[in-house]
Amino acid sequence: MRPPLWRALWRGLRKRCPGCGAGRIYKRYLKPVSACANCGAALGHIRTDDFAPWLTILILGHILVPLLGTIDYFFTPPLWLILLSAVALGAILALAVLPHAKGLCLGMMWVLGLRGDEQH
């Protein structure tokens, strides 16, 4: 029996198996395990493709744009400093958020029975 969608999303966001919540979904940084070591739920066949990067960009855009705009408005640093900090902060945050976003996408697709290769 599959859990409710909200529970699978929460478990995926925490990088845990959407079925049981105990097993890990990655064997490396973004490489999903073929099956959960705890409950045996098949996860390796699910292709999230561009959904996780799109979600990461959406989240980071809502964080970085207001933050950098506020810093520019109140402190008026040189442009090179804003650009340097935006690129550095954006790269660090993207690397931190991407596995969680992919886990969320993987959990959603698993509970809905999607594989990522459906035809339109």
matplotlib code that plots the C-alpha trace (Angstrom):
import matplotlib.pyplot as plt

x = [0.0, 1.3, 1.4, -0.5, 1.1, 2.1, 3.9, 5.8, 6.8, 8.0, 10.0, 11.5, 12.4, 14.4, 16.1, 14.3, 12.4, 8.9, 7.4, 8.8, 10.7, 13.6, 15.8, 18.0, 17.1, 20.6, 23.7, 25.7, 25.1, 22.2, 22.2, 19.1, 19.3, 17.6, 15.4, 15.0, 17.2, 14.5, 11.1, 12.3, 10.4, 11.7, 13.2, 15.9, 13.6, 12.1, 13.5, 13.0, 15.0, 14.5, 11.9, 14.4, 16.7, 13.6, 12.3, 15.8, 16.0, 12.5, 13.3, 16.7, 15.3, 12.9, 15.7, 18.6, 16.8, 15.2, 18.4, 20.7, 18.2, 18.0, 21.8, 22.2, 19.6, 20.8, 24.6, 25.3, 28.4, 30.4, 28.8, 31.7, 31.1, 27.3, 28.0, 30.7, 28.6, 25.5, 27.4, 29.1, 26.0, 23.9, 26.3, 26.5, 22.8, 22.1, 24.4, 22.6, 19.0, 19.2, 19.3, 16.3, 14.4, 15.1, 14.0, 10.8, 10.2, 11.1, 8.7, 5.9, 6.5, 6.8, 3.5, 1.7, 3.1, 5.0, 8.3, 9.3, 9.1, 5.3, 4.1, 1.9]
y = [0.0, 3.4, 6.3, 9.5, 12.0, 14.5, 11.8, 10.6, 14.2, 14.8, 11.6, 12.3, 15.8, 14.3, 11.9, 8.9, 6.1, 7.4, 4.1, 3.3, 6.5, 4.5, 3.6, 6.0, 6.9, 7.8, 5.6, 8.7, 12.4, 12.2, 8.5, 6.7, 3.2, 0.5, -0.5, 0.5, -1.5, -1.5, -2.2, -3.1, -0.3, 0.0, 3.5, 3.1, 3.1, 6.5, 9.3, 12.8, 14.4, 18.2, 18.4, 18.6, 21.2, 23.3, 23.1, 24.1, 27.1, 28.2, 27.9, 29.7, 32.5, 33.3, 33.4, 35.0, 37.8, 39.5, 38.9, 40.5, 43.3, 44.1, 44.0, 46.3, 48.7, 49.1, 48.7, 49.6, 47.4, 47.4, 45.4, 42.9, 42.1, 41.5, 39.3, 37.3, 36.7, 35.8, 33.2, 31.7, 31.7, 30.4, 27.5, 26.5, 26.7, 24.8, 22.0, 21.9, 22.1, 19.8, 16.4, 17.4, 18.7, 15.5, 13.4, 15.4, 14.7, 11.1, 10.7, 12.3, 10.2, 7.0, 7.5, 8.5, 5.5, 7.5, 6.4, 9.5, 8.0, 8.4, 9.4, 12.5]
z = [0.0, -1.0, 1.5, 0.9, -1.5, 1.2, 3.2, 0.1, -0.7, 2.8, 2.8, -0.6, 0.5, 3.4, 0.9, 2.3, 0.6, -0.2, 0.8, 4.2, 5.1, 6.5, 3.5, 1.6, -2.0, -3.2, -3.4, -4.5, -4.8, -7.3, -8.3, -7.0, -5.6, -7.7, -4.7, -1.1, 1.2, 3.9, 2.1, -1.5, -3.3, -6.8, -7.3, -9.9, -12.9, -12.2, -14.3, -12.9, -15.8, -15.8, -13.1, -10.2, -11.8, -12.7, -9.2, -7.8, -10.1, -9.1, -5.4, -5.7, -7.8, -5.1, -2.5, -4.5, -6.3, -3.3, -1.2, -3.8, -4.5, -0.8, -0.4, -3.4, -2.2, 1.4, 1.0, -2.7, -3.1, -6.4, -9.2, -9.4, -5.7, -6.3, -9.3, -7.5, -4.5, -6.6, -8.6, -5.5, -3.4, -6.3, -7.0, -3.3, -2.8, -6.0, -4.9, -1.6, -2.8, -5.9, -4.0, -1.9, -5.0, -6.8, -3.8, -3.7, -7.4, -7.0, -4.1, -6.0, -9.2, -7.1, -5.3, -8.5, -10.4, -12.9, -14.5, -16.4, -19.9, -20.4, -23.8, -24.2]

ax = plt.figure().add_subplot(projection="3d")
ax.plot(x, y, z, "-o")
ax.set_aspect("equal")
plt.show()
